[in-house]
Amino acid sequence: ITIIALCALLAFLLPAALDTRLRVVSYEIPSEKIMVPVRLAGLTDLHSCKYGERQRELLDAVTAQEPDAVALAGDIVDDVLPEENAWTTVSALAEQWPCFYVTGNHEWWSGEAERICDHMEALGVHVLRGDAMTMELNGEKITFCGIDDPDSGESGQQLSQLEKCDKGDTFTILLAHRPEEITSYLDGAYDLILSGHAHGGIVRLPIWGGIFGNDGTFFPEYAGGEYTISDATLISSRGLGDASIPRFNNPPELVVIKLNP
């Protein structure tokens, strides 16, 4: 009877655990630096994966959230899968909203990171490589900063550049692909850090959370979710796709961040 009950429970839970339908995950961040609400859509780790005809499933999900800007935090373009789905997505997003992009490790593994950055810029995307850019969104000035993935060999120098930037009293966001590097980001006085890379830990279990880290370790500390470190908030997205390992109890996610007064 026990074995039958366990099998029945597994049969009931397994379809939900293997559910790969896109979900929207929202976070609310209050700040004294924000006078009027600002909404950001965060996309990471698309890996050139398909989301319906002409990427409509993903694009419609972004549109429904009515963001003021879109942040692309790396691994949008895969190093193995064809690039078409990535460019269809980015082109459509950049036509409607201000978009900000940093590279991930897979763009560098492709050997085409420089070309990818150039194409992003040609589409109107703001590519951040040790740069800080202040933009008015919904009447509120927001500063976006970003660094290349460490596989570029330039991220440390870029962080040093950003630490010297005068960010004033604006709400400041850092786009940095790898959440496990969080301690190296903290000297930059960022209010929000948006990362991806960990893919939610691939397999997620109750209590334990994410199981596998991309660095070969188990139980990665920042696999997915919201974390407070010093005075900064880290949001680590579980990402939109995985080109190699199926997800378990870990559906792909579109992140929506609401900055509130």
Secondary structure, DSSP 4 states (H G I P E B T S, - for coil): -HHHHHHHHHHHHHHHHT----EEEEEEEE-TT-SS-EEEEEE---TT---SGGGHHHHHHHHHT--SEEEEES--S-SSS-SHHHHHHHHHHHHHS-EEEE--HHHHHTT-HHHHHHHHHHTT-EE-SSEEEEEEETTEEEEEEE---GGGS-HHHHHHHHHTS--TTSEEEEE-S-GGGHHHHGGG--SEEEE--SGGGSBEETTTEE-B-TTS-BS-TTSSEEEEETTEEEEE---S--SSS--BS---EEEEEEEE-
